[in-house]
Amino acid sequence: MERSEIEENVNAFLIDEMEIEAEKVKPEALLREDLGIDSLDFVDIVVIVDKIFGFKIKPEEMKAVQTLGQFYDFIASKVA
């Protein structure tokens, strides 16, 4: 899967499923502070990522992921 496809899929579920404003969805956005993603949202994200990308996120894997760009990179490393 191309990086652009990953970004499109992630952005789509953040906007549609998580109801985050489209203008906030950019690579440098901080997941918690800028996008308002909390621990309950991460549970939903785990389910959505498994459905779209076919792998389960382990909580410890997300500790280093601070920005949306890092999240794209994390998914890219798993689907490569």
Protein Blocks (a to p, Z undefined) as FASTA:
>chain_A
ZZklmmmmmmmmmmmmnopafklmcfklcfklmnopafklmmmmmmmmmmmnopacdfkl
mmmpmbfklmmmmmmmmmZZ
